[in-house]
Amino acid sequence: MNWKIITGDLKEAREQIEEIEKRIKRKDYPAEPELQILLEHAYRHLNFAWNTRRVKTKQYANLTHAEFNRWSRFPKEIKIYKVPKERTRKK
């Protein structure tokens, strides 16, 4: 696994989340479209950390537009666990 890439993307995601938190703390609330962009940036780095975990550093440094788009996506091989729906109670 390419821990250099993983570590770098985790750092970028953390910094983005910390920046959002700082803005909220100082009451400089981002508008919803800006919040979406800021969160997308953090998500992208988390997705990159997983999707590029076995990519060579040289390829990562010279990524194509197609690779950027592919590596930005939520990983298909990760199953999202969901809480089961609650049954409605009869009264």
N, C-alpha and C positions, 0 to 999 in steps of 0.2 A: 504494500500500500504506500502511496505517496503522501507521507505525513507532512511534508513541506506544504503541499497544496491544501490538504485538509486543514492544517493549522491556520494558514493564511485566510482561507474562506471563513472559518469559524471566528477569527479575529475581526474580519470585516463585518460579519453579521452582528457580533456583539457590539461593535462600535456604533453600528446603525441603530440598534435597539437602545443603547445608552443615550444616543443623541435625541431620540424621540422622548425618552424619559426626562432628560434635562429640559427639553422644551416644555413639557407638561408641567414640570416642577416650577419653572419660572413663568408659567401661565401664558406661554407663547404657543398656544394650541394650533397645530396645523389644521387647515381646512380638510374636509374629507378627501378630496382628490389628492392633496399633498400627502396625507397620511397613507393613502393607498400606495402611492409611489414609494414612500419611505419604507413601508412594510414589504412591498414587492422586492425592494433592494435587499432587505434582510433575508427574505425567503430565497431569493436567487442564490445568495452566498451559501445558505444551508443546503440547497439542492446541488449546487456546484461541489460542495464538500463531499457529498455522497457520490454523485455521478462521475466525478473525476478522480476518485480515490485510487484508481489503478492507471491513470494517465501519466505518461512521462512529462516531466517538467518542461522540456523543450516543446512538446506538442501543446501543452497548456499555454505557454507563453506566446504561441503563434496560432491560437485558435481561429477557426473560420467562423463566419456568421452562422453557418449551419450548426457547427459544434456549440457555439454560444447558445443558440436557441434550444438545442437538444439538451445540453447540460443544465439549462435553467429550469427545465420542467421538473415537477415533482416525480420522484422515482416510481416507476410502475411496479417494481418488484417489492416495494414496501407496502404491506397490507395495513390499511387504516382500521384500527379497532374502534367500534362504535358501541355506545351504550344501547342495549335493547330498548325498544319502545315500551313504555309502561302500558299495562292493560288498563282500560277505563273501567272504573268501578260502577256497578249498578247500584242505584239508590233505592 
